[in-house]
């Protein structure tokens, strides 16, 4: 049996139905074997970075490891941005790279390269993978692949890479001679939660007057969605969802407050900042969520944090956050233990707190009526209307920047919907290849892609992949003629000098509709608020791919956005755009429930 045939069958046996592959001299045997193996097929992206991102999204949708294949040298290095998308978001993806023949490896010679396109990809990716290995002995192929997938899916998941020399791929082997993997070698799981800590959290929860739960991506990685919802509903616990799981519980659920953080919503930020207890489960509480300095986050609340990664726990006090209870545990295991401890407990008696949260929600809507009265497209109106027409089980993929922030702030999720993005890398260009991966993962069901003009340029070549396969992807291009999110930062720090963020300062953009049509995709534009309903209908009714350019004024901004060094609750509803730009650094709330004296924001 040819070794590459064995590898292809190995992938198919583990439910990997598609690999995203860019061919080359050192990977052609792997790809040929995939083509001839039942139960698995390859998809040809136009760039390896896009293939890595598509595999990442494929994993997020299926819950199984995705797979991307690249050749040696530049093919392998082009994967890297996609690899870090999986690394920082803890997504299990298997990256297979071809390598020069074993007898052409440079080894310890000290030269930079021996074989053509030889590149030490293993050394390059080790800091951003859970495991990476070069196979030098064909008998080790099984153990390396089995070990890689075991490591990728255990503990805190993540990407892995196996580098396969060309001569090994094309060898005739006896599969019985392949060395198997012993699972006890290197896969570790978090310990069960400390009963004392679980008891302390349960006692604190039932005694709190203004509690709030924060549910993060770790809950989904642990498969603990049902357990989290059961806890929230049993206690009637006000709950904040981080961006990666903003789709986990419907937005109209009575316990869901809304997205929080530096690019969150005012009512959600006011909620967490005035809480007297925060229970965070599976959330990293990074600076985009907690604001800066860490000491200002929910400063009158007791904080109880659960994470599968002890390093994420240790970082919080190291950077200045006071944490009362830190629990190193898998989210599902912790929620099960907490649920048992709270057995028989009913809804929390916090009516006044719930009323206050609802008052903030009504006072600070994400999409005020004034936005609908504008003639030009308001992004919050567009996102609100888009959320109204998307189906209950639909997958949406967003790119980064303003497109992502507007979507996370304003989209009203229904049961079963998914929003995908590389949330912790926020790489420009993820949206389109992510939508491709999601479409194949879902059995070619319609997928909605929300991208920006700057982001689309990073992987615009993947329009060819969409067209080639006739994928039913609804591509909404938020065209604000530049890098608006960076411009917003330039307004805060550089007096609005838009260097390298606008066409006037060097960016170049094509005729978008003509470009989409050149790839063979139907295209049209939405230019006013009034055109949004008809435009959405046209896109939704298309049976194949369609490209909708949504023209947004370059002065539209993410509201609110909290400047670095300022606490989350520093926000006022500057609905008028000119007033907002003039008052970019927003003012603190005049009254706080906890009544603490305001500390001056750090410089």
C-alpha positions as CSV (number, residue, x, y, z in Angstrom):
1,X,0.0,0.0,0.0
2,X,1.3,3.5,-0.8
3,X,1.9,5.5,2.3
4,X,0.0,8.6,1.0
5,X,-3.0,6.3,0.4
6,X,-2.8,5.2,4.0
7,X,-2.8,8.8,5.2
8,X,-5.8,9.7,3.1
9,X,-7.7,6.7,4.5
10,X,-6.6,7.7,8.0
11,X,-8.3,11.1,7.5
12,X,-11.4,9.7,6.0
13,X,-11.8,7.2,8.9
14,X,-11.8,10.1,11.3
15,X,-14.7,11.9,9.6
16,X,-12.7,14.5,7.8
17,X,-14.7,14.8,4.6
18,X,-12.8,17.6,2.9
19,X,-9.2,18.9,2.9
20,X,-8.3,22.3,1.6
21,X,-5.2,21.8,-0.5
22,X,-2.9,23.8,-2.7
23,X,-0.7,21.4,-4.6
24,X,3.0,21.4,-5.2
25,X,5.9,19.1,-5.9
26,X,6.1,17.9,-2.3
27,X,2.4,17.5,-1.7
28,X,1.1,16.0,-4.9
29,X,1.1,12.4,-3.7
30,X,-1.0,13.3,-0.7
31,X,-3.5,15.1,-2.8
32,X,-3.7,12.4,-5.4
33,X,-4.4,9.9,-2.7
34,X,-7.2,12.0,-1.2
35,X,-8.7,12.2,-4.7
36,X,-8.8,8.4,-5.0
37,X,-10.0,7.6,-1.5
38,X,-13.8,7.2,-0.9
39,X,-15.3,9.4,1.8
40,X,-12.9,12.3,1.4
41,X,-12.3,14.9,-1.2
42,X,-10.1,18.0,-1.7
43,X,-11.1,21.6,-2.3
44,X,-8.6,23.9,-4.1
45,X,-8.4,27.4,-2.6
46,X,-6.3,29.9,-4.5
47,X,-3.9,30.5,-1.6
48,X,-2.6,28.4,1.3
49,X,-3.6,31.1,3.8
50,X,-7.2,30.8,2.7
51,X,-7.0,27.0,2.8
52,X,-5.8,27.2,6.4
53,X,-8.6,29.5,7.3
54,X,-11.2,27.4,5.5
55,X,-10.0,24.3,7.5
56,X,-10.3,26.4,10.7
57,X,-14.0,27.3,9.9
58,X,-14.7,23.7,8.8
59,X,-13.6,22.5,12.3
60,X,-15.8,25.2,14.0
61,X,-18.9,24.0,12.2
62,X,-18.4,20.2,12.3
63,X,-16.8,20.0,15.8
64,X,-14.2,17.7,14.2
65,X,-10.6,18.7,13.2
66,X,-10.3,20.4,9.9
67,X,-7.4,19.7,7.6
68,X,-5.3,21.7,5.1
69,X,-2.5,20.5,2.9
70,X,0.3,22.6,1.5
71,X,3.6,21.9,-0.2
72,X,7.0,22.7,1.2
73,X,8.7,26.1,1.4
74,X,6.4,29.0,0.5
75,X,3.4,26.7,0.5
76,X,4.0,25.8,4.1
77,X,4.8,29.3,5.3
78,X,1.7,30.7,3.6
79,X,-0.4,28.6,6.1
80,X,1.0,30.5,9.1
81,X,-1.7,33.2,9.5
82,X,-4.4,30.6,9.4
83,X,-2.5,28.5,11.9
84,X,-2.5,31.3,14.4
85,X,-6.2,31.8,13.9
86,X,-6.7,28.2,15.1
87,X,-4.0,28.6,17.9
88,X,-5.5,31.7,19.6
89,X,-9.1,30.5,19.3
90,X,-8.2,26.9,20.4
91,X,-9.5,25.2,17.2
92,X,-8.3,21.7,16.4
93,X,-6.9,21.7,12.9
94,X,-4.5,19.2,11.3
95,X,-2.0,20.9,8.9
96,X,-0.2,18.5,6.6
97,X,2.8,19.8,4.7
98,X,4.9,18.2,2.1
99,X,8.7,18.3,2.6
100,X,11.7,17.5,0.5
101,X,13.0,14.0,0.4
102,X,14.7,12.7,3.5
103,X,18.0,12.3,1.8
104,X,17.9,16.0,0.8
105,X,17.2,17.4,4.3
106,X,19.9,19.8,5.4
107,X,20.2,18.1,8.8
108,X,23.2,19.4,10.9
109,X,25.2,20.6,7.9
110,X,24.8,24.3,8.8
111,X,23.6,25.3,5.3
112,X,20.4,27.2,4.9
113,X,18.9,24.8,2.4
114,X,19.7,21.5,0.6
115,X,16.5,20.3,-1.1
116,X,14.6,22.6,-3.4
117,X,12.1,24.7,-1.4
118,X,13.3,23.0,1.8
119,X,12.1,25.1,4.8
120,X,12.0,24.1,8.4
121,X,8.3,24.6,8.9
122,X,8.2,22.6,12.2
123,X,10.6,25.1,13.9
124,X,8.5,28.0,12.6
125,X,5.1,26.8,13.8
126,X,6.1,25.3,17.2
127,X,5.3,28.4,19.2
128,X,1.7,28.5,17.7
129,X,0.8,24.8,17.6
130,X,0.2,22.2,20.3
131,X,2.3,19.8,18.4
132,X,4.5,19.8,15.3
133,X,6.7,17.0,13.9
134,X,8.8,16.1,10.9
135,X,8.5,12.5,10.0
136,X,11.8,11.0,9.0
137,X,11.0,7.3,9.3
138,X,7.9,5.9,7.4
139,X,7.1,3.6,10.3
140,X,6.4,6.7,12.4
141,X,3.6,8.1,10.2
142,X,0.8,6.4,12.2
143,X,2.1,7.4,15.6
144,X,2.7,11.0,14.6
145,X,-0.7,11.4,13.0
146,X,-2.5,9.7,15.9
147,X,-0.5,11.7,18.4
148,X,-1.2,14.9,16.6
149,X,-4.9,14.5,16.5
150,X,-5.0,13.3,20.2
151,X,-3.1,16.4,21.3
152,X,-5.2,18.7,19.1
153,X,-8.4,17.6,20.7
154,X,-7.4,17.1,24.3
155,X,-7.4,19.7,27.1
156,X,-7.4,23.1,25.5
157,X,-7.7,22.3,21.8
158,X,-5.5,23.7,19.1
159,X,-3.8,23.2,15.8
160,X,-1.1,20.6,15.0
161,X,1.2,20.1,12.0
162,X,2.9,17.0,10.5
163,X,5.6,17.5,7.9
164,X,5.8,14.5,5.4
165,X,8.9,14.2,3.1
166,X,8.1,13.4,-0.5
167,X,9.9,10.1,-0.6
168,X,8.0,8.7,2.4
169,X,4.7,9.7,0.8
170,X,5.3,7.5,-2.3
171,X,6.7,4.5,-0.5
172,X,5.0,1.1,-0.7
173,X,4.4,0.0,2.9
174,X,2.8,-2.7,4.9
175,X,0.3,-0.9,7.3
176,X,0.9,-3.5,9.9
177,X,4.4,-2.3,10.3
178,X,3.3,1.2,11.2
179,X,3.9,2.0,14.9
180,X,0.7,3.0,16.8
181,X,0.3,5.7,19.3
182,X,-0.1,5.1,23.0
183,X,-2.6,7.7,24.3
184,X,-1.1,8.0,27.7
185,X,2.0,9.5,26.2
186,X,1.1,13.2,26.1
187,X,-2.7,13.9,26.3
188,X,-3.7,15.5,29.5
189,X,-7.0,16.8,30.9
190,X,-7.8,19.4,33.5
191,X,-8.4,18.1,37.0
192,X,-11.9,18.0,38.5
193,X,-12.8,21.2,40.2
194,X,-12.0,21.7,43.8
195,X,-15.2,21.0,45.8
196,X,-14.4,23.9,48.2
197,X,-14.2,26.4,45.4
198,X,-17.4,25.1,43.8
199,X,-19.2,25.4,47.2
200,X,-17.8,28.9,47.7
201,X,-19.1,30.0,44.2
202,X,-22.5,28.5,44.8
203,X,-22.8,30.3,48.2
204,X,-21.7,33.6,46.7
205,X,-24.1,33.3,43.7
206,X,-27.2,32.7,45.9
207,X,-26.2,35.6,48.2
208,X,-25.4,38.2,45.5
209,X,-27.6,41.2,44.8
210,X,-26.2,42.1,41.4
211,X,-24.7,39.0,39.9
212,X,-23.7,38.4,36.3
213,X,-22.3,35.4,34.5
214,X,-19.8,35.7,31.6
215,X,-19.9,32.7,29.2
216,X,-16.9,32.3,26.9
217,X,-15.6,30.2,24.0
218,X,-14.3,27.6,26.4
219,X,-17.9,26.5,27.2
220,X,-18.5,25.7,23.5
221,X,-15.1,23.9,23.2
222,X,-16.1,21.8,26.2
223,X,-19.5,21.0,24.6
224,X,-21.2,22.5,27.7
225,X,-23.8,24.7,26.0
226,X,-26.7,22.8,27.6
227,X,-25.2,22.9,31.0
228,X,-24.5,26.6,30.8
229,X,-28.1,27.3,29.7
230,X,-29.5,25.1,32.4
231,X,-27.6,27.1,35.1
232,X,-28.6,30.5,33.6
233,X,-32.3,29.5,33.4
234,X,-32.4,27.9,36.8
235,X,-31.1,31.0,38.5
236,X,-32.5,33.6,36.1
237,X,-28.9,34.8,36.0
238,X,-28.1,37.9,33.9
239,X,-25.6,36.7,31.4
240,X,-23.0,38.3,29.1
241,X,-21.7,36.3,26.1
242,X,-18.3,36.9,24.7
243,X,-18.1,37.5,20.9
244,X,-17.2,33.9,20.0
245,X,-20.3,32.6,21.7
246,X,-22.7,35.5,21.0
247,X,-24.7,33.0,19.0
248,X,-24.9,30.4,21.8
249,X,-28.2,31.6,23.4
250,X,-30.8,33.5,21.4
251,X,-30.5,37.3,21.8
252,X,-34.2,37.6,22.9
253,X,-33.6,35.2,25.9
254,X,-34.7,37.0,29.0
255,X,-31.3,36.3,30.8
256,X,-29.1,37.6,27.9
257,X,-27.8,41.1,28.5
258,X,-25.7,41.6,25.4
259,X,-22.1,41.9,24.2
260,X,-19.7,43.7,26.5
261,X,-16.1,45.0,26.3
262,X,-14.3,47.8,24.6
263,X,-16.4,47.3,21.5
264,X,-19.5,46.0,23.3
265,X,-22.8,47.7,24.2
266,X,-23.3,50.4,26.8
267,X,-26.0,48.5,28.7
268,X,-23.9,45.4,28.9
269,X,-20.8,47.3,30.0
270,X,-22.8,49.2,32.7
271,X,-24.1,45.8,33.9
272,X,-20.8,44.2,34.4
273,X,-19.2,47.3,35.8
274,X,-22.0,47.6,38.4
275,X,-22.2,43.9,39.3
276,X,-21.4,42.7,42.8
277,X,-20.5,39.2,41.6
278,X,-19.0,38.0,38.3
279,X,-18.8,34.3,37.4
280,X,-16.7,33.9,34.3
281,X,-16.6,30.4,32.7
282,X,-14.4,29.7,29.7
283,X,-13.6,33.3,28.9
284,X,-10.1,34.7,28.7
285,X,-11.1,38.1,30.0
286,X,-8.6,39.8,27.7
287,X,-8.2,43.5,27.5
288,X,-10.9,43.7,24.7
289,X,-13.3,42.2,27.2
290,X,-12.2,43.6,30.5
291,X,-10.8,47.0,29.4
292,X,-7.8,48.6,30.9
293,X,-6.4,48.7,33.5
294,X,-7.5,45.3,34.7
295,X,-8.0,46.7,38.2
296,X,-10.9,48.7,36.9
297,X,-12.9,45.7,35.6
298,X,-16.0,45.1,37.7
299,X,-14.1,46.7,40.6
300,X,-16.8,46.3,43.2
301,X,-17.6,42.7,42.3
302,X,-16.2,39.5,43.7
303,X,-14.8,37.6,40.7
304,X,-14.9,33.8,40.2
305,X,-13.1,32.6,37.1
306,X,-13.1,29.1,35.6
307,X,-10.7,28.1,32.8
308,X,-9.2,24.9,31.4
309,X,-5.9,26.7,30.9
310,X,-4.1,27.5,34.2
311,X,-2.0,30.1,32.4
312,X,-5.1,32.1,31.6
313,X,-6.0,32.1,35.3
314,X,-2.5,33.1,36.5
315,X,-2.4,36.1,34.1
316,X,-5.3,37.9,35.7
317,X,-3.7,38.7,39.1
318,X,-0.4,39.1,37.3
319,X,-1.9,42.0,35.3
320,X,-3.7,43.6,38.2
321,X,-7.2,42.0,38.4
322,X,-8.4,40.9,41.9
323,X,-9.8,37.4,41.6
324,X,-11.6,35.8,44.6
325,X,-11.8,32.3,43.2
326,X,-9.8,30.7,40.4
327,X,-10.9,27.2,39.2
328,X,-8.7,25.2,36.9
329,X,-11.3,22.9,35.3
330,X,-13.1,21.9,32.1
331,X,-16.2,24.1,31.7
332,X,-18.5,21.1,31.3
333,X,-17.2,19.3,34.4
334,X,-17.4,22.5,36.4
335,X,-20.9,23.3,35.4
336,X,-22.0,19.7,36.2
337,X,-20.5,20.0,39.7
338,X,-22.0,23.5,40.3
339,X,-25.4,22.2,39.1
340,X,-25.3,19.4,41.6
341,X,-24.3,21.8,44.3
342,X,-27.2,24.1,43.4
343,X,-29.7,21.2,43.2
344,X,-33.1,22.5,44.3
345,X,-32.1,26.2,44.1
346,X,-34.7,28.4,42.4
347,X,-34.4,31.8,40.7
348,X,-32.3,34.4,42.4
349,X,-34.2,37.2,44.1
350,X,-32.7,40.0,42.1
351,X,-35.8,41.8,40.6
352,X,-34.4,45.3,41.2
353,X,-31.1,44.3,39.4
354,X,-33.0,42.9,36.5
355,X,-35.1,46.1,36.3
356,X,-32.0,48.2,36.3
357,X,-30.4,46.2,33.5
358,X,-33.6,46.6,31.4
359,X,-33.6,50.3,32.0
360,X,-30.1,50.6,30.7
361,X,-31.1,48.5,27.7
362,X,-34.0,50.8,26.9
363,X,-31.9,54.0,27.4
364,X,-29.0,52.9,25.3
365,X,-30.3,50.9,22.3
366,X,-27.8,49.6,19.8
367,X,-29.9,50.8,16.8
368,X,-31.8,54.0,17.8
369,X,-34.7,55.1,15.7
370,X,-32.6,58.1,14.6
371,X,-30.4,55.7,12.7
372,X,-33.3,54.6,10.5
373,X,-34.2,58.2,9.7
374,X,-30.8,58.6,7.9
375,X,-30.8,58.5,4.1
376,X,-27.4,56.8,3.6
377,X,-26.9,53.2,4.8
378,X,-26.4,53.1,8.6
379,X,-24.4,49.9,9.5
380,X,-26.5,49.3,12.6
381,X,-29.7,49.4,10.5
382,X,-28.2,47.0,8.0
383,X,-27.1,44.5,10.6
384,X,-30.4,44.8,12.4
385,X,-32.3,44.1,9.2
386,X,-30.0,41.3,8.2
387,X,-30.6,39.6,11.5
388,X,-34.3,39.7,10.9
389,X,-34.1,37.8,7.7
390,X,-31.5,35.2,8.4
391,X,-32.7,31.6,9.0
392,X,-32.7,30.0,12.4
393,X,-29.9,27.5,11.6
394,X,-27.8,29.7,9.4
395,X,-24.0,30.1,9.6
396,X,-22.6,33.6,9.3
397,X,-18.9,34.3,8.9
398,X,-17.5,37.8,9.5
399,X,-14.3,39.5,8.7
400,X,-12.6,41.8,11.2
401,X,-12.7,45.6,11.8
402,X,-15.9,47.6,11.8
403,X,-17.8,44.8,10.0
404,X,-17.2,42.5,12.9
405,X,-17.9,45.0,15.6
406,X,-21.2,46.2,14.1
407,X,-22.2,42.5,13.6
408,X,-21.4,41.5,17.2
409,X,-23.0,44.6,18.7
410,X,-26.2,44.6,16.6
411,X,-27.0,41.1,15.3
412,X,-30.0,39.5,17.0
413,X,-29.2,35.8,17.1
414,X,-31.9,33.2,16.7
415,X,-31.7,29.6,18.0
416,X,-29.2,27.4,16.1
417,X,-27.4,30.2,14.3
418,X,-23.6,30.4,14.3
419,X,-21.3,33.3,13.8
420,X,-17.7,32.4,12.9
421,X,-14.6,34.5,13.0
422,X,-11.0,34.2,14.1
423,X,-11.9,36.3,17.1
424,X,-8.5,36.5,18.9
425,X,-6.4,37.0,15.8
426,X,-9.0,39.0,13.9
427,X,-7.1,38.5,10.7
428,X,-8.2,40.6,7.8
429,X,-9.2,38.2,5.0
430,X,-10.7,35.4,7.2
431,X,-14.3,36.1,6.1
432,X,-14.4,34.7,2.6
433,X,-12.3,31.5,3.1
434,X,-14.1,31.0,6.4
435,X,-17.4,31.1,4.6
436,X,-16.0,28.6,2.0
437,X,-15.0,26.2,4.8
438,X,-18.3,26.6,6.6
439,X,-20.3,26.0,3.4
440,X,-18.5,22.7,2.7
441,X,-18.8,21.7,6.4
442,X,-22.6,22.3,6.4
443,X,-23.2,20.3,3.3
444,X,-23.3,23.3,1.0
445,X,-26.1,25.1,2.8
446,X,-26.3,28.8,2.3
447,X,-23.8,30.8,4.3
448,X,-23.7,34.6,4.9
449,X,-20.4,36.3,4.6
450,X,-19.9,39.8,6.0
451,X,-16.7,41.3,5.0
452,X,-15.0,44.7,4.6
453,X,-13.3,46.3,1.6
454,X,-9.9,46.1,3.3
455,X,-10.5,42.6,4.5
456,X,-11.7,41.3,1.1
457,X,-8.6,42.5,-0.6
458,X,-6.5,40.2,1.5
459,X,-8.1,37.1,0.0
460,X,-10.1,38.4,-2.9
461,X,-8.7,35.5,-5.1
462,X,-11.1,33.1,-3.2
463,X,-14.0,34.6,-5.2
464,X,-12.7,32.1,-7.8
465,X,-13.2,29.2,-5.4
466,X,-16.7,30.3,-4.6
467,X,-17.6,30.6,-8.3
468,X,-15.8,27.3,-9.3
469,X,-18.0,25.3,-6.9
470,X,-21.1,27.5,-7.2
471,X,-21.3,27.8,-3.4
472,X,-24.4,29.5,-2.1
473,X,-22.5,32.1,-0.2
474,X,-24.2,35.5,0.3
475,X,-21.3,37.9,0.3
476,X,-22.1,41.3,1.9
477,X,-19.2,43.7,1.3
478,X,-19.3,46.6,3.8
479,X,-17.7,49.2,1.7
480,X,-16.6,52.2,3.7
481,X,-13.7,53.1,1.5
482,X,-10.8,52.3,3.8
483,X,-9.7,50.9,7.2
484,X,-12.4,52.6,9.3
485,X,-11.5,50.8,12.5
486,X,-7.9,51.9,12.3
487,X,-9.1,55.4,11.4
488,X,-11.1,55.5,14.6
489,X,-7.9,54.7,16.5
490,X,-6.1,57.4,14.5
491,X,-8.8,59.9,15.6
492,X,-8.1,59.0,19.2
493,X,-4.3,59.1,19.1
494,X,-3.2,61.0,15.9
495,X,-5.7,63.8,15.5
496,X,-7.3,62.1,12.6
497,X,-4.3,61.7,10.3
498,X,-5.4,58.8,8.2
499,X,-2.0,57.5,7.0
500,X,-2.2,54.2,5.2
501,X,-5.9,53.8,5.9
502,X,-7.7,55.6,3.1
503,X,-7.5,55.9,-0.7
504,X,-6.2,59.4,-0.3
505,X,-3.2,58.0,1.7
506,X,-2.3,55.1,-0.5
507,X,-4.9,52.4,-0.5
508,X,-6.3,51.1,-3.8
509,X,-9.7,49.4,-4.3
510,X,-11.3,48.0,-7.5
511,X,-14.7,48.5,-9.0
512,X,-16.3,45.9,-6.7
513,X,-19.3,44.9,-8.8
514,X,-17.2,44.6,-11.9
515,X,-14.7,42.5,-10.0
516,X,-17.3,40.1,-8.7
517,X,-18.8,39.7,-12.2
518,X,-15.3,39.0,-13.6
519,X,-15.2,36.0,-11.3
520,X,-18.6,35.0,-12.6
521,X,-20.7,36.1,-9.5
522,X,-23.9,38.1,-9.7
523,X,-23.3,41.5,-8.1
524,X,-25.3,44.6,-7.1
525,X,-25.2,47.5,-4.5
526,X,-27.2,48.9,-1.7
527,X,-26.6,52.6,-1.2
528,X,-29.4,53.8,1.1
529,X,-31.3,52.7,4.1
530,X,-34.4,52.5,2.0
531,X,-32.8,50.0,-0.3
532,X,-31.8,47.5,2.4
533,X,-35.0,45.4,2.5
534,X,-35.1,44.8,-1.2
535,X,-31.4,44.2,-1.4
536,X,-31.6,41.6,1.3
537,X,-34.5,39.8,-0.4
538,X,-32.5,39.7,-3.7
539,X,-29.5,38.2,-1.9
540,X,-31.6,35.7,0.0
541,X,-33.5,34.5,-3.0
542,X,-30.3,33.8,-5.1
543,X,-29.7,30.1,-5.5
544,X,-26.0,30.4,-6.0
545,X,-23.3,32.9,-4.9
546,X,-24.2,36.5,-4.9
547,X,-22.2,39.7,-4.1
548,X,-23.9,42.6,-2.5
549,X,-21.9,45.8,-2.0
550,X,-23.3,47.8,1.0
551,X,-22.0,51.4,0.7
552,X,-21.2,52.8,4.1
553,X,-20.0,56.4,4.6
554,X,-16.3,56.5,5.5
555,X,-17.2,58.5,8.6
556,X,-19.4,55.8,10.2
557,X,-17.9,54.6,13.4
558,X,-18.2,51.8,16.0
559,X,-20.3,53.2,18.9
560,X,-19.2,52.8,21.6
561,X,-15.5,52.2,21.4
562,X,-13.6,52.6,24.6
563,X,-10.1,54.0,24.3
564,X,-7.2,52.0,25.8
565,X,-6.6,53.0,29.4
566,X,-10.3,53.7,30.1
567,X,-12.8,51.6,32.1
568,X,-15.7,50.0,30.3
569,X,-18.5,52.1,31.7
570,X,-17.0,55.3,30.2
571,X,-19.8,55.7,27.7
572,X,-22.4,58.2,26.6
573,X,-24.9,57.7,23.7
574,X,-23.5,60.1,21.1
575,X,-26.1,59.3,18.5
576,X,-25.2,62.3,16.4
577,X,-22.1,61.4,14.3
578,X,-20.5,64.8,14.5
579,X,-21.0,64.9,18.3
580,X,-19.6,61.4,18.6
581,X,-16.4,62.3,16.6
582,X,-16.0,65.4,18.6
583,X,-16.3,63.5,21.9
584,X,-14.5,60.3,21.0
585,X,-13.4,59.6,24.5
586,X,-16.8,59.2,26.2
587,X,-17.7,60.3,29.6
588,X,-18.3,58.2,32.7
589,X,-21.7,57.4,34.1
590,X,-22.9,60.1,36.5
591,X,-24.3,57.6,39.0
592,X,-23.1,54.1,39.9
593,X,-25.1,51.5,41.8
594,X,-22.1,50.6,44.0
595,X,-21.4,54.3,44.7
596,X,-17.7,53.9,44.6
597,X,-15.6,57.1,43.9
598,X,-14.5,57.2,40.3
599,X,-10.8,56.6,39.8
600,X,-9.0,58.7,37.2
601,X,-8.4,56.7,34.0
602,X,-4.8,55.8,33.3
603,X,-2.9,57.6,30.7
